[in-house]
Amino acid sequence: MSKTFSRILARKKVMSNDGMLIGSVRNVMVDLTTGQVIDLIVKPDDTFRTDGYRMDGDRMFVPFEAVKDIKDYIVVDRYLLKR
């Protein structure tokens, strides 16, 4: 995946690779030692069922390893979200 600035990720919509709208990015979690993005912190869409996903209150944690593409949407592999 090519490099991108974190400000590009702000408020982007997150969609699964099977076309389901998951939510929108609210923040990112970064390993300060390596500089690698660990998780995207996402506000789930009202239509997305969050059962079985990593949640903290109204925030959903999307592991960055699940991200497949970043363009108009951030496309993630929905099955890699459940870890």
DAZIMO-V702644 format. One record per pair of residues at least 24 apart in sequence whose C-alpha atoms are under 10 Angstrom apart, sorted by sequence separation. I is the first residue (numbers start at 1). J is the second residue. If there is no record, write none. Layout:
<<I;J> <I;J>>
This chain:
<<21;45> <22;46> <23;47> <38;62> <39;63> <40;64> <21;46> <22;47> <23;48> <38;63> <39;64> <40;65> <53;78> <14;40> <21;47> <22;48> <37;63> <38;64> <39;65> <40;66> <53;79> <20;47> <21;48> <22;49> <37;64> <38;65> <39;66> <40;67> <54;81> <14;42> <20;48> <22;50> <36;64> <37;65> <39;67> <53;81> <54;82> <13;42> <14;43> <52;81> <53;82> <54;83> <10;40> <12;42> <13;43> <14;44> <52;82> <53;83> <6;37> <9;40> <11;42> <13;44> <14;45> <51;82> <52;83> <11;43> <13;45> <27;59> <29;61> <26;59> <28;61> <29;62> <25;59> <26;60> <27;61> <28;62> <29;63> <30;64> <25;60> <28;63> <29;64> <23;59> <24;60> <25;61> <28;64> <23;60> <25;62> <22;60> <14;62> <24;73> <25;74> <16;66> <17;67> <24;74> <16;67> <17;68> <23;74> <15;67> <16;68> <17;69> <21;73> <22;74> <14;67> <22;75> <15;69> <21;75> <22;76> <20;75> <14;70> <19;75> <20;76> <22;78> <13;70> <16;73> <17;74> <18;75> <19;76> <12;70> <13;71> <14;72> <15;73> <16;74> <17;75> <18;76> <20;78> <12;71> <13;72> <14;73> <15;74> <16;75> <17;76> <18;77> <19;78> <12;72> <13;73> <14;74> <15;75> <16;76> <17;77> <18;78> <9;70> <12;73> <13;74> <14;75> <15;76> <16;77> <17;78> <8;70> <9;71> <11;73> <12;74> <13;75> <14;76> <15;77> <16;78> <17;79> <8;71> <9;72> <15;78> <16;79> <9;73> <9;74> <16;81> <1;67> <4;70> <1;68> <2;69> <3;70> <1;69> <2;70> <1;70>>
